[in-house]
Amino acid sequence: MNKYNNPQLKTLARNLRRNMTEEERHLWFDFLRLLPVTFQRQKVIGPYIVDFYCAKAKMVVEIDGAQHFEEKGKKKDRERDAFLAGLGLRVFRYSNVELNRHFDAVCRDIERHLP
């Protein structure tokens, strides 16, 4: 049995999809879902739930709130990013502030890394 097959994570991911943050909704509805490549929202990967995942690009997009800039959040993000990199995934992080103030630039940056 896969040690990461956690039904609680799947339930949590489903709830997170239903209750996305304002910034996640903005990125999803106004950009990611309109792209010619498929992104998944709140995807379970191993012991983690990532905000957005594109299998074709081996890409994870994370939208970070304030807790990600505290030392505890930074440490967790480093561990998570290392795990995802070990699977051959590239992680792109954007802050809520960055997304709100520079939405077009964030979108262009994501697009630059797509196949």
N, C-alpha and C positions, 0 to 999 in steps of 0.2 A: 504494500500500500504506500502511496506517495505521502511522505511526511508533511507535505504542504496542502494536502487535500483537506481543507478545513471548511466545513459547511457554514460555520459562523462567519467566516470571511466573505463567503458568497452572499449571505444574507446582508451583511454590512455593506458590501459593494452595491447591492440592489438598492438599499436605502440611501446610499450616497448618490446614486444616479437620480433617484427621485428628489433629492434635496440638495442639488448642486449649489455651490456658492454663486453669488451674482457674477463674479469674474469667470467662473467655470461656464456658467450659462452663456455669457457673452461670447467667450471664445468658441464654444461648441456651436451655438445657433447662428452666429454671424461669420464663422470662418471654417472650422474643422469639418463639420458635417457636409459642407459644400465642396470640399476638395475631391479630386478624382481618385485619391487613395482613401482606403477605409481606416478610420480611427475608431477605437472603442473607448467608451467612457467607464471610469472606475473599474478597471480591469485587475483581476487577481493574478498576480505573478509571484509564485513562491509564497513567502509569508507576508507579502505586501499587497496593497491596493494602490495602483498608480492612477493618477487623474485621467490621462489619455494615453493610448497605446496604438501605434501603427506597426503591425507585423511586417509589412512590406519594406518599410524603412528601418526596421529594428530600432524604433524610436519611442521614447517615453517623454511626454510633456507634463511637467508639474507646475502648478500655479500655487505659489507659496504665500501664505498669510504671515502675520507677525511672529507666530510661534516658531517659525523656521529660522528666525534670525537671533533667537536666544541660544545660549551655548548648548543646552540639552537638545534643542531642535537641530542645530547644526551637526551635532554628533550622530543623531539618528539618521539624518540625511546622508552623511558620509558613509555610514554602514549600509544603508539602503542602496545608495548609488554604486557602491563597490559590489554588492550582490548582483545588481542589474547588469553592471559592466561585465561581470563574470559570465553572464548569459549572452554576452555579445550585444547588449542594448546600449544605446546612447541616451543619456538623460539630459534634457533641456529644461532648465528652471527659469521661471519668470515670476517676479513678485506681483502681488495684487496691484501695488502702486504702478509698477511698470506697465502692466496690462491696461490699467485705467487711463494712464497719461499718454502712453505711446502704443496704442493698440495696433495701428498699421505697421509700426516697426517690428513688433512682436510677430505679427503675421508673416511679414517678409522674411524674418529670421527663420521661422519654422519652415516656410516654403523653400528656402535655400537649401535645407537639409533633406528634402524629399527626393525620391528617385524620379 
